[in-house]
Amino acid sequence: MILRGTVIWTPALGRAEVRERAYLVADGPTVRGVFDQLPADCADKPVTDYGDALIIPAFVDAHVHAPQFLNAGIGMDDELLPWLNRRTFPLEARFADPAFADRAYRAFLNALWEAGTLRFCAFATVHARATWHLMQLAESAGFSGLVGKVNMDRNAPEALTEDTAASLAQTEELALRARSELRNIGFIVTPRFVPSTTPALMEGLGALVEKHQLPVQSHVDENRGEVALVRELHPEARSYAHVYDDFGLMPTGRTVLAHAIWLTDPEVELLREKRVLVAHSPQSNANLTSGIMPARRWLSAGLSCAVASDLAAGSDACLARHAACAVQVSKLNQVSHAEETALHVPEALYLVTKGPGCFAGFAQPSGSFEPGFRADALVVGGERAAALDELLPRTPLERLERFLYAGDSRDICARYAAGALMERPF
Amino acid sequence: MILRGTVIWTPALGRAEVRERAYLVADGPTVRGVFDQLPADCADKPVTDYGDALIIPAFVDAHVHAPQFLNAGIGMDDELLPWLNRRTFPLEARFADPAFADRAYRAFLNALWEAGTLRFCAFATVHARATWHLMQLAESAGFSGLVGKVNMDRNAPEALTEDTAASLAQTEELALRARSELRNIGFIVTPRFVPSTTPALMEGLGALVEKHQLPVQSHVDENRGEVALVRELHPEARSYAHVYDDFGLMPTGRTVLAHAIWLTDPEVELLREKRVLVAHSPQSNANLTSGIMPARRWLSAGLSCAVASDLAAGSDACLARHAACAVQVSKLNQVSHAEETALHVPEALYLVTKGPGCFAGFAQPSGSFEPGFRADALVVGGERAAALDELLPRTPLERLERFLYAGDSRDICARYAAGALMERPF
């Protein structure tokens, strides 16, 4: 793959590289680098020239609920518990039906493709069969990422409450099957969150994590009611986050935890030590009246962060808007916490590309154009942008910013996954 | 005009009317009503049947800066003052060039049309010629609304600083010309805000307001630095808002004030008494680190409110997203002010339709389907929505909510202004 255009990527948080009229070169699925002149050995290779369109890393969604896509933008007047009971659980229960799951997961993957998200960490449902189907669909469509069968054996509606032993057996089976049959989609252990998993289930999952060196994803400190509930359920634990660690569910460098709004100091220290990837979903946190995660404070404390959609508590499929939303809520946070300076645009791009793309649970890093990264890229431009630029010329970073704030999938002209043009999957 | 579909409108704040398979009937430009059975005298008239698509009132944007459309989504990492000086003023200065103004205003009106906003209160620039051109373009395209030439004679860059007498003369000339030559676009007196208008200018404008019974729009209490500056400039005034009133710039029922985040109790009382329409722009207020307007508190205190885009401090042209954003920030406000309950979806729809559409500065009300209202409507549906509904059927209010949160102009199938189908203007 050799693409020519205005190439932008963020090798570090807050640092954007911009190369105009440059070449992004991949050898097979892997980035070789970005070059101002075409390397000598590429002289006779075909170049796809996108003019001055932007070429950026494809988005990586570190926290998304695949079955909930159909609920995007629905039921937002409910608060967390009624929302789960009235909206989320009834929809997830339908994934017992393989035909429904097939149609819904195809629609989900089409939506991710359209939005430019080519890698993700997804929650499925408790259903092993539908989860395996999602993994196969995603693999065959050309995505990369991690998918987890959800584990729930307490505080859930009957249709979604699992037998503990069966939940563990199905989890291990899926993890092994994925490892032997799939290349680009891996399995991730996915206890829904502490309130819906018994100690016996968490202990068993922790043993699987250790035995097979698996990654883990879950939720932590999303809202204050939930934090109080966990304290009641686990008076023995030092904190909410420590419950996961106590049960072996926080493997170093291989854990994604969503939300992390209400972390205490010992929790911040724990997440830093364990190199947890914190998935920050600002739109979801507004929609569910959860609060604002203090992104600057956590970043300054040395936490690794990503900005994620959390569909369908987040209502947009496209991470461009979530990136902008992360900047917006960080500014609202700054109004009351002046010392916590707002995020800026190059940081926001990093948080939806390299930040999550380098999560060590993935086999190969993505989200940047450094050598060795998976060659996942979006071409951003097209007629709408060109018409505006003709009236008032813009710098590449201004065009990037406009895409994040005011663009949508109409502005994505092409998607490349692992060095190959990716067409709409289904 | 007779349209058939799923008709939704909000006759009062918080109350949504839903009529499935109903007829929206207009006599000429004016709504007759919504009927379950076609009225007898319409039996031989053509009916446009949109199946189960939603038919809602077209959006009304109570606060938008027309020249800034080209800056939407650009420069958001700057704070208010650098943003004005680096982004806003240089762009506005270009409207001295009639050719540039013509192209930019056509692009702006196309964008509003695409976004389903068919009525607005717009700030233009200080340039009388370009302002008049915008008014003519908007009138000829079929929009209705109010447009103001901006007045600025202090604390502005040289290119935009007016001679006080000339500013007043041009303002009066435009107001009279609009009244005699235009039917659907009116003139609104538009001092930019207290810091950029001298007492002499405000006094002169107040006299014009009184003499010609004109409406007024401006900004108030947007951020704390600005409030402090106004206190310094006008130590004699009881508050920022009282400065406008002291100069006759708050005619009862004919005033729109944008932002109103940091109102004091006497200001709330003044705005209530004067029946000011408060234009709440939550996205702008996040982008410029201004804060969250306490919408529930102002509504409970009896203030009239609208949700507005404030382009280009707000980055989306489409009021659907601003409506959702108003709900979202009201939830963030509720996290720290539990007694101020969040807005909900029917309220949000009201705040972008009837709330602003009934501003008495407009000749005829719009934004609802009650008899006598201007027949401005959007048809919302299309393939994307139908594909989702096929997987999981939705109620009309769920489909409306999804459009506000996750839809965009692709979901608007048709636009009607004053009882007639409106095509892309330019």
Interface residues (C-beta under 8 A of the other chain):
Chain A: L70 A72 G73 I74 G75 M76 D77 L91 F100 R103 A104 A107 Q283 A286 N287 L288 T289 S290 G291 I292 S315 D316 A317 A324 V327 Q328 V329 K331 L332 Q334 V335 S336 A342 H344 V345 A387 L388 L391 L392 R394 E398 E401 R402 F403 L404 Y405 A406 G407 D408 R410
Chain B: L70 A72 G73 I74 G75 M76 D77 L91 F100 R103 A104 A107 Q283 A286 N287 L288 T289 S290 G291 I292 S315 D316 A317 A324 V327 Q328 V329 K331 L332 Q334 V335 S336 A342 H344 V345 A387 L388 L391 L392 R394 E398 E401 R402 F403 L404 Y405 A406 G407 D408 R410
